């Protein structure tokens, strides 16, 4: 289970809040991308602050950039040797690993755990929306679980329970496939 002192590791390692937000944006879901002005608007930061961090992360090889029409688009470099480690740190920072652990602990037969909304798009908005897919799930436990997780990760958590989900989102647990592989590589277009 995620401990409070593990939770703050990203803030002590990286003191730039802008850099943390950019890392969350690109490393929570490798399919996420963005461009300078869009990121500045999304994060309510100046373009200079965003540009500085994007250039630094690109120079270090953590991000890739690509010119598309008249814009430069950025995305996580999934081939970087530290990609998986950074993604794991971002998951711990957000609390996703803790959520999966707690859900699987007592929920019953969970088939999938899917993040939707802002966090699936890499926005650290403070509210994590989670879809839990499965049959015969312990729905009484979920209310207690939400409060426990919120206290631990310092973010609002909203659970949705269903037997089937067909839609967009970031799958963080799937009992049928190796989710780590699906998270690392963006979907083919």
TORLO-304071 format. One line per field, with one value per atom (N, C-alpha, C): x, y, z; chain; residue number from 1; residue in three letters. Coordinates in Angstrom, 2 decimals, m for minus. Each point is the difference from the previous one (the first is absolute). Example, Ala and Ser with C-alpha at 12.3 -4.5 7.8 and 13.67 -1.06 7.14 Angstrom:
<nodes>
xx = c(13.19, m0.89, 0.90, m0.35, 0.82, m0.77)
yy = c(m5.69, 1.19, 1.20, 1.05, 1.19, 1.09)
zz = c(7.80, 0.00, 0.00, m0.72, 0.06, 0.73)
unit = c(A, A, A, A, A, A)
pos = c(1, 1, 1, 2, 2, 2)
code = c(ALA, ALA, ALA, SER, SER, SER)
</nodes>
This chain:
<nodes>
xx = c(0.83, m0.83, 0.89, m0.47, 0.75, 0.05, 1.18, 0.16, 0.15, m0.35, 0.02, 1.37, 1.08, 1.32, 0.39, m0.53, 0.23, m0.77, m1.12, m0.86, 0.69, 0.77, 0.61, 1.36, 0.40, 1.32, 0.21, m1.00, 0.17, 0.23, m0.71, 0.18, 1.38, 0.56, 1.33, 1.09, m0.26, 0.98, 0.00, m1.18, m0.16, m0.73, 0.68, m0.60, m0.85, 0.11, m0.80, m1.39, m1.02, m1.38, m0.39, 0.52, m0.28, 0.56, 1.22, 0.60, m0.79, m0.45, m0.79, m1.29, m0.66, m1.25, 0.24, 1.13, 0.33, 0.30, 0.73, 0.28, m1.29, m0.92, m1.28, m0.73, m0.04, m0.70, 0.47, 1.31, 0.53, 0.28, 0.24, 0.39, m1.14, m1.12, m1.13, m0.59, 0.08, m0.53, 0.89, 0.74, 0.94, m0.68, m1.30, m0.72, m0.26, 0.19, m0.22, 1.07, m0.42, 0.95, m0.51, 0.82, m0.40, 0.97, m0.41, 0.86, 0.09, 0.95, 0.34, m1.19, m0.71, m1.11, m1.13, m0.29, m1.05, 0.35, 1.26, 0.45, m0.03, 0.42, m0.02, m1.43, m0.96, m1.40, m0.53, 0.29, m0.47, 0.51, 1.24, 0.63, m0.04, m0.59, m0.10, 1.37, 0.96, 1.38, 0.40, 1.08, 0.51, 0.65, 0.00, 0.63, 1.50, 0.61, 1.44, 0.32, m0.82, 0.22, m0.16, m1.02, m0.23, 1.13, 0.39, 1.08, 1.29, 0.34, 1.22, m0.01, m1.09, m0.10, m0.03, m0.74, m0.05, 1.39, 0.72, 1.34, 0.94, m0.08, 0.84, m0.28, m1.28, m0.38, 0.29, m0.11, 0.32, 1.51, 0.78, 1.47, 0.50, m0.68, 0.39, m0.47, m0.85, m0.48, m1.27, m0.62, m1.23, m1.22, 0.05, m1.09, 0.51, m0.91, 0.28, m0.82, 0.54, m0.79, m0.07, m1.12, m0.25, m0.75, 0.49, m0.68, m1.20, m1.17, m1.24, m0.63, m0.01, m0.44, 0.84, m0.59, 0.76, 0.19, m0.21, 0.13, 0.99, 0.62, 0.89, m0.77, m0.18, m0.72, 1.01, m0.29, 0.87, m0.72, 0.77, m0.53, 1.12, m0.36, 1.00, 0.82, 1.27, 0.88, m0.05, m0.83, m0.18, 1.22, 0.96, 1.22, 1.11, m0.23, 1.01, 0.16, 1.23, 0.21, m0.70, m0.31, m0.65, m1.51, m0.55, m1.43, m0.84, 0.22, m0.80, 0.16, 1.21, 0.24, m0.73, 0.08, m0.70, m1.51, m0.49, m1.44, m0.44, 0.80, m0.32, 0.01, 0.96, 0.06, m1.23, m0.42, m1.19, m1.23, m0.11, m1.13, m0.02, 1.18, 0.07, m0.35, 0.47, m0.30, m1.50, m0.68, m1.44, m0.73, 0.54, m0.64, m0.69, 0.24, m0.68, 0.38, 1.26, 0.41, m0.71, m0.19, m0.71, m1.47, m0.59, m1.41, m0.20, 0.85, m0.13, 0.17, 1.01, 0.25, m1.20, m0.57, m1.14, m1.26, m0.22, m1.18, 0.08, 1.16, 0.14, m0.05, 0.35, 0.07, m1.33, m1.11, m1.27, m1.22, 0.19, m1.14, m0.69, 0.64, m0.57, 0.75, m0.69, 0.62, 0.01, 1.11, 0.16, 0.60, m0.66, 0.53, 0.90, m0.42, 0.77, m0.14, 1.03, m0.04, 0.46, m0.86, 0.25, m0.09, 0.99, m0.03, m0.63, m0.97, m0.61, 0.13, m0.45, m0.01, 1.37, 0.22, 1.21, 1.28, 0.06, 1.23, 0.35, m0.98, 0.28, 0.64, m0.28, 0.57, 1.24, 0.45, 1.23, m0.16, m1.21, m0.24, m0.13, 0.87, m0.02, m1.00, m1.29, m1.07, m0.42, 0.41, m0.38, m1.17, m0.67, m1.10, 0.29, 0.15, 0.28, m1.30, m0.37, m1.20, 0.42, m0.54, 0.39, m1.23, 0.11, m1.03, 0.53, m0.78, 0.35, m0.99, 0.55, m0.82, 0.11, m1.15, 0.02, m1.39, m0.11, m1.26, 0.11, m1.11, m0.07, 1.05, 0.06, 0.96, m0.60, 0.84, m0.40, m0.25, m1.21, m0.32, m0.04, m0.26, 0.01, 1.42, 0.95, 1.40, 0.50, m0.54, 0.50, m0.17, m1.08, m0.19, 1.07, 0.28, 1.05, 1.36, 0.19, 1.26, 0.29, m0.99, 0.20, 0.52, m0.61, 0.44, 1.42, 0.30, 1.33, 1.07, m0.29, 0.96, 0.18, m1.09, 0.08, 0.89, m0.15, 0.82, 1.48, 0.27, 1.37, 0.69, m0.71, 0.66, m0.29, m0.84, m0.32, m0.63, m0.84, m0.76, m1.39, m0.97, m1.37, m0.05, m0.71, m0.13, m1.49, m0.41, m1.38, 0.02, m0.68, m0.08, m1.32, 0.06, m1.18, 0.11, m1.03, 0.00, m0.88, 0.50, m0.77, 0.40, m0.85, 0.30, 0.77, m0.12, 0.67, 0.25, 1.15, 0.30, 0.62, m0.61, 0.55, 0.12, 1.19, 0.22, 1.48, 0.30, 1.38, 0.42, 1.29, 0.56, 1.36, 0.64, 1.31, m0.17, 0.19, m0.14, 1.24, m0.21, 1.13, 0.01, m1.08, m0.01, m0.97, 0.47, m0.84, 0.44, m0.89, 0.39, 0.23, m0.28, 0.15, 1.28, 0.60, 1.21, 1.05, 1.21, 1.08, m0.14, m0.57, m0.30, 1.28, 1.09, 1.23, 0.39, m0.19, 0.32, m0.97, m1.26, m0.99, 0.18, 0.49, 0.23, 1.23, 1.04, 1.25, m0.11, m0.80, m0.06, m1.33, 0.05, m1.24, m0.75, m1.32, m0.78, 0.34, m0.01, 0.28, m1.21, 0.30, m1.09, m0.33)
yy = c(m1.17, 1.17, 1.25, 1.04, 1.24, 0.73, 0.34, 0.71, 1.49, 0.80, 1.45, 0.50, m0.49, 0.50, m0.43, m1.10, m0.38, 0.92, 0.48, 0.84, 1.30, 0.57, 1.29, m0.11, m1.17, m0.19, 0.85, 0.15, 0.76, 1.48, 0.55, 1.41, 0.27, m0.97, 0.21, m0.23, m0.84, m0.28, 1.11, 0.47, 1.03, 1.17, 1.12, 1.14, 0.87, m0.15, 0.80, m0.61, 0.72, m0.49, m0.11, 0.89, m0.05, m1.28, m0.37, m1.22, m1.23, 0.00, m1.12, m0.13, 1.11, m0.03, m0.50, 0.38, m0.48, m1.50, m0.44, m1.44, m0.79, 0.50, m0.67, m0.05, 1.10, 0.08, m1.09, m0.13, m0.91, m1.41, m0.18, m1.34, m0.78, 0.61, m0.77, m0.84, 0.50, m0.71, 0.37, m0.97, 0.25, 0.51, m0.17, 0.49, 1.50, 0.61, 1.44, 0.78, 1.09, 0.92, 1.41, 0.96, 1.39, 0.93, 1.23, 1.02, 1.18, 0.87, 1.06, 0.81, 0.64, 0.87, m0.79, m1.17, m0.83, m0.41, m0.37, m0.37, 1.19, 1.17, 1.21, 0.33, m0.10, 0.24, m1.05, m1.26, m1.12, 0.09, 0.41, 0.04, 1.39, 0.95, 1.38, 0.54, m0.20, 0.44, 0.87, 0.73, 0.81, m0.92, 0.43, m0.79, m0.12, 1.02, m0.06, m1.08, m0.13, m1.04, m1.39, m0.16, m1.29, m0.30, 1.01, m0.18, m0.44, 0.64, m0.35, m1.47, m0.45, m1.39, m0.99, 0.34, m0.87, m0.15, 1.11, m0.05, m0.84, 0.18, m0.74, m1.50, m0.37, m1.42, m0.61, 0.80, m0.49, m0.18, 0.97, m0.11, m1.22, m0.34, m1.17, m1.31, 0.10, m1.20, m0.59, 0.63, m0.53, 0.26, 1.08, 0.34, 0.01, m0.29, 0.12, 1.17, 0.68, 1.06, m0.26, 0.45, m0.22, 1.21, 0.53, 1.12, m0.53, 0.50, m0.36, 1.29, 0.19, 1.26, 1.13, 0.98, 1.12, m0.10, m1.17, m0.20, m1.11, 0.10, m1.05, m0.77, m1.30, m0.86, m0.79, m0.16, m0.73, m1.23, m1.05, m1.21, m0.72, m0.95, m0.77, m0.85, m0.11, m0.86, m1.39, m0.86, m1.33, m0.90, 0.44, m0.78, 0.39, 1.04, 0.43, m1.08, m0.30, m1.07, 0.23, 1.24, 0.29, 0.22, m0.26, 0.23, m0.75, m1.29, m0.82, 0.47, 0.37, 0.48, 1.32, 0.92, 1.28, m0.20, m0.90, m0.26, m0.57, m0.88, m0.58, 1.09, 0.92, 1.10, 0.88, 0.29, 0.82, m0.71, m1.31, m0.77, 0.09, m0.11, 0.10, 1.41, 1.00, 1.39, 0.25, m0.50, 0.19, m0.90, m1.17, m0.94, m1.14, m0.16, m1.05, m1.40, m0.20, m1.31, m0.36, 0.98, m0.21, m0.32, 0.69, m0.24, m1.44, m0.45, m1.37, m1.01, 0.21, m0.93, m0.11, 1.15, m0.01, m0.57, 0.29, m0.53, m1.52, m0.51, m1.44, m0.74, 0.68, m0.62, m0.59, 0.75, m0.44, 0.19, 0.35, 0.31, m1.22, m1.13, m1.18, m0.26, m0.58, m0.36, 1.23, 0.73, 1.20, m0.42, 0.39, m0.28, 1.11, 1.25, 1.15, 1.16, 0.84, 1.29, 1.02, 0.99, 0.96, 1.41, 0.82, 1.42, 0.75, 0.85, 0.83, 1.47, 0.89, 1.42, 0.64, 1.00, 0.82, m0.82, m0.92, m0.75, m0.92, m0.52, m0.80, 0.87, 1.30, 0.94, 0.70, m0.39, 0.55, 1.30, 0.34, 1.23, m0.31, 0.56, m0.21, 0.97, m0.30, 0.92, m0.17, m1.10, m0.23, m0.95, m0.38, m0.95, m1.16, m1.19, m1.19, m0.77, m0.27, m0.77, m1.41, m0.98, m1.39, m0.85, m0.79, m0.99, m1.36, m0.71, m1.36, m0.93, m0.90, m0.93, m1.39, m0.63, m1.36, m0.45, m1.27, m0.58, m0.26, 0.14, m0.27, 0.77, 1.30, 0.85, 0.46, 0.22, 0.45, 1.51, 0.39, 1.42, 0.76, m0.68, 0.66, 0.44, m0.79, 0.29, 1.22, 0.24, 1.07, 1.37, 0.22, 1.30, 0.24, m1.01, 0.10, 0.17, m0.72, 0.03, 1.39, 0.65, 1.33, 0.96, m0.02, 0.89, m0.33, m1.28, m0.43, 0.42, m0.18, 0.38, 1.51, 0.73, 1.47, 0.52, m0.56, 0.42, m0.30, m1.14, m0.42, 0.75, 0.23, 0.60, 1.49, 0.55, 1.44, 0.45, m0.85, 0.31, m0.59, 0.66, m0.50, m1.21, m1.05, m1.21, m0.30, m0.17, m0.35, m1.36, m0.98, m1.34, m0.19, m0.71, m0.43, m1.52, m0.70, m1.46, m0.44, m0.95, m0.49, m1.45, m0.65, m1.37, 0.00, 1.10, 0.09, 1.47, 0.30, 1.37, 0.00, 0.74, 0.19, 1.51, 0.48, 1.43, 0.30, 1.28, 0.44, 0.05, m0.12, 0.08, m0.64, 0.08, m0.57, m1.23, m1.18, m1.25, m0.18, m0.04, m0.18, m1.40, m0.76, m1.41, m0.73, m1.14, m0.85, m1.43, m0.81, m1.37, m0.88, 0.50, m0.80, 0.29, 1.19, 0.33, 0.60, 0.13, 0.64, 1.51, 0.67, 1.44, 0.82, m0.43, 0.78, 0.19, m1.01, 0.13, 0.97, m0.06, 0.87, 1.46, 0.26, 1.37, 0.59, m0.78, 0.51, 0.42, m0.68, 0.31, 0.63, 1.16, 0.66, m0.82, 0.13, m0.76, 0.44, m0.95, 0.32, 0.66, 0.96, 0.74, m0.61)
zz = c(0.00, 0.00, 0.00, m0.63, m0.12, 1.34, 0.43, 1.25, m0.26, 0.95, m0.16, m0.42, 0.60, m0.37, m1.41, m0.53, m1.38, m0.94, 0.46, m0.81, m0.39, 0.90, m0.27, m0.69, m0.41, m0.59, m1.25, m0.85, m1.23, 0.30, 0.98, 0.35, 0.61, 0.70, 0.58, m1.03, m0.97, m1.05, m1.05, m0.36, m1.02, 0.64, 0.12, 0.69, m0.91, m1.31, m0.93, m0.15, 0.46, m0.13, m1.48, m0.82, m1.44, m0.60, 0.38, m0.52, 0.45, 1.24, 0.51, m0.82, m0.27, m0.76, m1.43, m0.59, m1.35, 0.04, 1.00, 0.12, 0.17, 0.83, 0.17, m1.34, m0.71, m1.28, m0.96, m0.16, m1.02, 0.48, 1.29, 0.47, 0.64, 0.28, 0.50, m1.12, m1.22, m1.16, m1.19, m0.51, m1.09, m1.27, m0.11, m1.18, 0.07, 1.18, 0.13, m0.74, m0.61, m0.62, 0.20, m0.34, 0.17, m0.68, m0.17, m0.59, 0.98, m0.24, 0.96, 0.48, m0.90, 0.42, 0.67, m0.54, 0.60, 1.42, 0.22, 1.34, 0.94, m0.51, 0.82, 0.44, m0.92, 0.34, 0.97, m0.30, 0.81, 1.43, 0.17, 1.32, 0.63, m0.73, 0.48, 0.39, m0.89, 0.18, m1.17, 0.15, m1.11, m1.04, m1.24, m1.06, 0.26, 0.60, 0.29, 1.02, 1.05, 1.01, m0.62, m0.82, m0.67, m0.98, m0.80, m0.99, 0.69, 1.11, 0.73, 0.41, 0.56, 0.46, m1.17, m1.05, m1.18, m0.62, m0.13, m0.58, 0.87, 1.30, 0.92, m0.07, 0.02, m0.06, m1.37, m1.05, m1.35, m0.14, 0.47, m0.06, 0.77, 1.09, 0.80, m0.63, m1.03, m0.69, 0.55, 1.01, 0.60, m0.87, m0.78, m0.90, m1.44, m0.91, m1.43, m0.52, m1.02, m0.61, m1.50, m0.55, m1.43, m0.53, m1.13, m0.64, m0.79, 0.35, m0.69, m0.47, m1.31, m0.61, 0.59, 0.63, 0.56, 1.50, 0.56, 1.44, 0.29, 1.17, 0.47, 1.07, m0.24, 0.93, 0.83, 1.28, 0.92, 0.51, 0.27, 0.60, 0.74, 0.85, 0.75, m0.97, 0.28, m0.77, 0.63, m0.57, 0.58, m0.18, m0.81, m0.21, 0.98, 0.78, 0.97, 1.06, 0.41, 0.98, 1.35, 0.32, 1.27, m0.13, m1.19, m0.21, 1.03, 0.14, 0.91, 1.45, 0.37, 1.37, 0.25, m0.96, 0.15, 0.04, m0.82, m0.01, 1.35, 0.55, 1.31, 1.08, m0.06, 0.97, m0.13, m1.24, m0.22, 0.55, m0.24, 0.54, 1.53, 0.62, 1.46, 0.45, m0.73, 0.34, 0.00, m1.02, m0.11, 1.00, 0.26, 0.92, m0.72, m1.30, m0.76, 0.46, 0.36, 0.48, 1.30, 0.84, 1.26, m0.25, m0.95, m0.33, m0.47, m0.93, m0.51, 1.12, 0.82, 1.10, 0.93, 0.37, 0.92, m0.65, m1.27, m0.69, m0.09, m0.37, m0.17, 1.33, 1.07, 1.31, 0.47, m0.17, 0.57, m0.90, m1.23, m0.85, m0.60, 0.04, m0.65, m1.30, m0.96, m1.28, m0.92, 0.02, m0.83, m1.34, m1.08, m1.34, m0.50, 0.23, m0.48, 0.97, 0.01, 0.68, m1.03, m0.26, m1.07, 0.56, m0.31, 0.36, m1.17, 0.29, m1.03, 0.41, m0.85, 0.34, m0.08, 0.85, m0.05, 0.11, 0.94, 0.21, m1.17, m0.69, m1.19, m1.08, 0.05, m0.96, 0.54, 1.17, 0.56, 0.74, 0.41, 0.75, 1.48, 0.79, 1.45, 0.62, m0.17, 0.41, 1.46, 0.61, 1.39, 0.16, m1.11, 0.06, m0.96, 0.58, m0.79, m0.16, m1.25, m0.29, m0.43, 0.71, m0.19, m0.33, m1.04, m0.33, 0.42, 0.81, 0.41, m0.70, m0.81, m0.78, 0.61, 0.23, 0.52, 0.41, 0.29, 0.46, 1.50, 0.69, 1.43, 0.80, m0.25, 0.71, 1.32, 0.97, 1.32, m0.04, m0.34, m0.17, 1.33, 1.10, 1.30, 0.37, m0.37, 0.31, m0.76, m1.18, m0.87, 0.65, 0.74, 0.66, 1.06, 0.78, 1.02, m0.67, m1.09, m0.71, m0.55, m0.57, m0.56, 1.05, 1.18, 1.09, 0.46, 0.09, 0.43, m1.01, m1.28, m1.04, m0.04, 0.09, m0.03, 1.12, 1.16, 1.15, m0.27, m0.62, m0.22, m1.13, m1.12, m1.16, m0.17, 0.86, m0.01, m1.32, m0.58, m1.20, 0.14, m0.59, m0.01, m0.94, 0.41, m0.82, m0.19, m1.23, m0.33, m0.69, 0.59, m0.57, m0.73, m1.11, m0.74, m0.14, 0.40, m0.04, m1.17, m0.80, m1.14, m0.31, m0.78, m0.44, m1.30, m0.75, m1.30, m0.30, m0.62, m0.38, m1.38, m0.89, m1.34, m0.17, 0.03, m0.12, 0.16, m0.02, 0.11, 1.46, 0.20, 1.33, 0.05, 1.13, 0.23, 0.87, m0.58, 0.74, 0.87, 1.32, 0.91, 0.62, m0.23, 0.38, m0.92, m0.51, m0.83, 0.27, 0.51, 0.34, m1.22, m1.20, m1.20, m0.78, 0.20, m0.76, 0.92, m0.53, 0.72, m0.18, 0.99, m0.11, m0.15, 0.60, m0.11, m1.46, m0.82, m1.42, m0.68, 0.35, m0.65, 0.41, 1.20, 0.44, m0.66, m0.19, m0.54, m1.45, m0.77, m1.42, m0.35, m0.68, m0.37, m1.05, m0.03, m0.98, m1.41, m0.93, m1.40, m0.62, m0.85, m0.66, m1.33)
unit = c(A, A, A, A, A, A, A, A, A, A, A, A, A, A, A, A, A, A, A, A, A, A, A, A, A, A, A, A, A, A, A, A, A, A, A, A, A, A, A, A, A, A, A, A, A, A, A, A, A, A, A, A, A, A, A, A, A, A, A, A, A, A, A, A, A, A, A, A, A, A, A, A, A, A, A, A, A, A, A, A, A, A, A, A, A, A, A, A, A, A, A, A, A, A, A, A, A, A, A, A, A, A, A, A, A, A, A, A, A, A, A, A, A, A, A, A, A, A, A, A, A, A, A, A, A, A, A, A, A, A, A, A, A, A, A, A, A, A, A, A, A, A, A, A, A, A, A, A, A, A, A, A, A, A, A, A, A, A, A, A, A, A, A, A, A, A, A, A, A, A, A, A, A, A, A, A, A, A, A, A, A, A, A, A, A, A, A, A, A, A, A, A, A, A, A, A, A, A, A, A, A, A, A, A, A, A, A, A, A, A, A, A, A, A, A, A, A, A, A, A, A, A, A, A, A, A, A, A, A, A, A, A, A, A, A, A, A, A, A, A, A, A, A, A, A, A, A, A, A, A, A, A, A, A, A, A, A, A, A, A, A, A, A, A, A, A, A, A, A, A, A, A, A, A, A, A, A, A, A, A, A, A, A, A, A, A, A, A, A, A, A, A, A, A, A, A, A, A, A, A, A, A, A, A, A, A, A, A, A, A, A, A, A, A, A, A, A, A, A, A, A, A, A, A, A, A, A, A, A, A, A, A, A, A, A, A, A, A, A, A, A, A, A, A, A, A, A, A, A, A, A, A, A, A, A, A, A, A, A, A, A, A, A, A, A, A, A, A, A, A, A, A, A, A, A, A, A, A, A, A, A, A, A, A, A, A, A, A, A, A, A, A, A, A, A, A, A, A, A, A, A, A, A, A, A, A, A, A, A, A, A, A, A, A, A, A, A, A, A, A, A, A, A, A, A, A, A, A, A, A, A, A, A, A, A, A, A, A, A, A, A, A, A, A, A, A, A, A, A, A, A, A, A, A, A, A, A, A, A, A, A, A, A, A, A, A, A, A, A, A, A, A, A, A, A, A, A, A, A, A, A, A, A, A, A, A, A, A, A, A, A, A, A, A, A, A, A, A, A, A, A, A, A, A, A, A, A, A, A, A, A, A, A, A, A, A, A, A, A, A, A, A, A, A, A, A, A, A, A, A, A, A, A, A, A, A, A, A, A, A, A, A, A, A, A, A, A, A, A, A, A, A, A, A, A, A, A, A, A, A, A, A, A, A, A, A, A)
pos = c(1, 1, 1, 2, 2, 2, 3, 3, 3, 4, 4, 4, 5, 5, 5, 6, 6, 6, 7, 7, 7, 8, 8, 8, 9, 9, 9, 10, 10, 10, 11, 11, 11, 12, 12, 12, 13, 13, 13, 14, 14, 14, 15, 15, 15, 16, 16, 16, 17, 17, 17, 18, 18, 18, 19, 19, 19, 20, 20, 20, 21, 21, 21, 22, 22, 22, 23, 23, 23, 24, 24, 24, 25, 25, 25, 26, 26, 26, 27, 27, 27, 28, 28, 28, 29, 29, 29, 30, 30, 30, 31, 31, 31, 32, 32, 32, 33, 33, 33, 34, 34, 34, 35, 35, 35, 36, 36, 36, 37, 37, 37, 38, 38, 38, 39, 39, 39, 40, 40, 40, 41, 41, 41, 42, 42, 42, 43, 43, 43, 44, 44, 44, 45, 45, 45, 46, 46, 46, 47, 47, 47, 48, 48, 48, 49, 49, 49, 50, 50, 50, 51, 51, 51, 52, 52, 52, 53, 53, 53, 54, 54, 54, 55, 55, 55, 56, 56, 56, 57, 57, 57, 58, 58, 58, 59, 59, 59, 60, 60, 60, 61, 61, 61, 62, 62, 62, 63, 63, 63, 64, 64, 64, 65, 65, 65, 66, 66, 66, 67, 67, 67, 68, 68, 68, 69, 69, 69, 70, 70, 70, 71, 71, 71, 72, 72, 72, 73, 73, 73, 74, 74, 74, 75, 75, 75, 76, 76, 76, 77, 77, 77, 78, 78, 78, 79, 79, 79, 80, 80, 80, 81, 81, 81, 82, 82, 82, 83, 83, 83, 84, 84, 84, 85, 85, 85, 86, 86, 86, 87, 87, 87, 88, 88, 88, 89, 89, 89, 90, 90, 90, 91, 91, 91, 92, 92, 92, 93, 93, 93, 94, 94, 94, 95, 95, 95, 96, 96, 96, 97, 97, 97, 98, 98, 98, 99, 99, 99, 100, 100, 100, 101, 101, 101, 102, 102, 102, 103, 103, 103, 104, 104, 104, 105, 105, 105, 106, 106, 106, 107, 107, 107, 108, 108, 108, 109, 109, 109, 110, 110, 110, 111, 111, 111, 112, 112, 112, 113, 113, 113, 114, 114, 114, 115, 115, 115, 116, 116, 116, 117, 117, 117, 118, 118, 118, 119, 119, 119, 120, 120, 120, 121, 121, 121, 122, 122, 122, 123, 123, 123, 124, 124, 124, 125, 125, 125, 126, 126, 126, 127, 127, 127, 128, 128, 128, 129, 129, 129, 130, 130, 130, 131, 131, 131, 132, 132, 132, 133, 133, 133, 134, 134, 134, 135, 135, 135, 136, 136, 136, 137, 137, 137, 138, 138, 138, 139, 139, 139, 140, 140, 140, 141, 141, 141, 142, 142, 142, 143, 143, 143, 144, 144, 144, 145, 145, 145, 146, 146, 146, 147, 147, 147, 148, 148, 148, 149, 149, 149, 150, 150, 150, 151, 151, 151, 152, 152, 152, 153, 153, 153, 154, 154, 154, 155, 155, 155, 156, 156, 156, 157, 157, 157, 158, 158, 158, 159, 159, 159, 160, 160, 160, 161, 161, 161, 162, 162, 162, 163, 163, 163, 164, 164, 164, 165, 165, 165, 166, 166, 166, 167, 167, 167, 168, 168, 168, 169, 169, 169, 170, 170, 170, 171, 171, 171, 172, 172, 172, 173, 173, 173, 174, 174, 174, 175, 175, 175, 176, 176, 176, 177, 177, 177, 178, 178, 178, 179, 179, 179, 180, 180, 180, 181, 181, 181, 182, 182, 182, 183, 183, 183, 184, 184, 184, 185, 185, 185, 186, 186, 186, 187, 187, 187, 188, 188, 188, 189, 189, 189)
code = c(UNK, UNK, UNK, UNK, UNK, UNK, UNK, UNK, UNK, UNK, UNK, UNK, UNK, UNK, UNK, UNK, UNK, UNK, UNK, UNK, UNK, UNK, UNK, UNK, UNK, UNK, UNK, UNK, UNK, UNK, UNK, UNK, UNK, UNK, UNK, UNK, UNK, UNK, UNK, UNK, UNK, UNK, UNK, UNK, UNK, UNK, UNK, UNK, UNK, UNK, UNK, UNK, UNK, UNK, UNK, UNK, UNK, UNK, UNK, UNK, UNK, UNK, UNK, UNK, UNK, UNK, UNK, UNK, UNK, UNK, UNK, UNK, UNK, UNK, UNK, UNK, UNK, UNK, UNK, UNK, UNK, UNK, UNK, UNK, UNK, UNK, UNK, UNK, UNK, UNK, UNK, UNK, UNK, UNK, UNK, UNK, UNK, UNK, UNK, UNK, UNK, UNK, UNK, UNK, UNK, UNK, UNK, UNK, UNK, UNK, UNK, UNK, UNK, UNK, UNK, UNK, UNK, UNK, UNK, UNK, UNK, UNK, UNK, UNK, UNK, UNK, UNK, UNK, UNK, UNK, UNK, UNK, UNK, UNK, UNK, UNK, UNK, UNK, UNK, UNK, UNK, UNK, UNK, UNK, UNK, UNK, UNK, UNK, UNK, UNK, UNK, UNK, UNK, UNK, UNK, UNK, UNK, UNK, UNK, UNK, UNK, UNK, UNK, UNK, UNK, UNK, UNK, UNK, UNK, UNK, UNK, UNK, UNK, UNK, UNK, UNK, UNK, UNK, UNK, UNK, UNK, UNK, UNK, UNK, UNK, UNK, UNK, UNK, UNK, UNK, UNK, UNK, UNK, UNK, UNK, UNK, UNK, UNK, UNK, UNK, UNK, UNK, UNK, UNK, UNK, UNK, UNK, UNK, UNK, UNK, UNK, UNK, UNK, UNK, UNK, UNK, UNK, UNK, UNK, UNK, UNK, UNK, UNK, UNK, UNK, UNK, UNK, UNK, UNK, UNK, UNK, UNK, UNK, UNK, UNK, UNK, UNK, UNK, UNK, UNK, UNK, UNK, UNK, UNK, UNK, UNK, UNK, UNK, UNK, UNK, UNK, UNK, UNK, UNK, UNK, UNK, UNK, UNK, UNK, UNK, UNK, UNK, UNK, UNK, UNK, UNK, UNK, UNK, UNK, UNK, UNK, UNK, UNK, UNK, UNK, UNK, UNK, UNK, UNK, UNK, UNK, UNK, UNK, UNK, UNK, UNK, UNK, UNK, UNK, UNK, UNK, UNK, UNK, UNK, UNK, UNK, UNK, UNK, UNK, UNK, UNK, UNK, UNK, UNK, UNK, UNK, UNK, UNK, UNK, UNK, UNK, UNK, UNK, UNK, UNK, UNK, UNK, UNK, UNK, UNK, UNK, UNK, UNK, UNK, UNK, UNK, UNK, UNK, UNK, UNK, UNK, UNK, UNK, UNK, UNK, UNK, UNK, UNK, UNK, UNK, UNK, UNK, UNK, UNK, UNK, UNK, UNK, UNK, UNK, UNK, UNK, UNK, UNK, UNK, UNK, UNK, UNK, UNK, UNK, UNK, UNK, UNK, UNK, UNK, UNK, UNK, UNK, UNK, UNK, UNK, UNK, UNK, UNK, UNK, UNK, UNK, UNK, UNK, UNK, UNK, UNK, UNK, UNK, UNK, UNK, UNK, UNK, UNK, UNK, UNK, UNK, UNK, UNK, UNK, UNK, UNK, UNK, UNK, UNK, UNK, UNK, UNK, UNK, UNK, UNK, UNK, UNK, UNK, UNK, UNK, UNK, UNK, UNK, UNK, UNK, UNK, UNK, UNK, UNK, UNK, UNK, UNK, UNK, UNK, UNK, UNK, UNK, UNK, UNK, UNK, UNK, UNK, UNK, UNK, UNK, UNK, UNK, UNK, UNK, UNK, UNK, UNK, UNK, UNK, UNK, UNK, UNK, UNK, UNK, UNK, UNK, UNK, UNK, UNK, UNK, UNK, UNK, UNK, UNK, UNK, UNK, UNK, UNK, UNK, UNK, UNK, UNK, UNK, UNK, UNK, UNK, UNK, UNK, UNK, UNK, UNK, UNK, UNK, UNK, UNK, UNK, UNK, UNK, UNK, UNK, UNK, UNK, UNK, UNK, UNK, UNK, UNK, UNK, UNK, UNK, UNK, UNK, UNK, UNK, UNK, UNK, UNK, UNK, UNK, UNK, UNK, UNK, UNK, UNK, UNK, UNK, UNK, UNK, UNK, UNK, UNK, UNK, UNK, UNK, UNK, UNK, UNK, UNK, UNK, UNK, UNK, UNK, UNK, UNK, UNK, UNK, UNK, UNK, UNK, UNK, UNK, UNK, UNK, UNK, UNK, UNK, UNK, UNK, UNK, UNK, UNK, UNK, UNK, UNK, UNK, UNK, UNK, UNK, UNK, UNK, UNK, UNK, UNK, UNK, UNK, UNK, UNK, UNK, UNK, UNK, UNK, UNK)
</nodes>
